[in-house]
């Protein structure tokens, strides 16, 4: 597996870097897979701020994959999927469908997740739930496909 440049964005009004266990867990999991973490940030549940951060991470910081955590539920401030779609060039629905399907085997509450996955240029952006447990599970579900997805997004073909 090739090393990918991964950026992590936690979207939360109630977390900061010190209290963000989900984002730190994703960093550890990415490192354990041999990937580089090119950026990690915590931003508030603000659609414009999230969108601007995703654009910067993709376009300026060169992330192959951006993993967001938080803001995917039904709460009035949960706007991560909308901000993600705002910066999207193409939807990648199979990823979000797979995450929900696998998560439903663990908890029925997975049906309440509105997370999405999109492509911006050659960057794949995937929304995870905000709990550490759900973020860890979600990473485990998709980790085996990240390298191939990044190759395809760069136009490297199926080989």
Protein Blocks (a to p, Z undefined) as FASTA:
>chain_A
ZZdddddddddfkbcfklmmklmmmmmmmmmnopacfbdcdddddfklmmmmmmmmmmmn
opabdcdeejiambfklmklmmmmmmpcbdcfklmmmmmmmmmmmomklmmpccdcddeh
jbccddddfbfklmmmmmmmmmmmmmmmmmmmnonojZZ
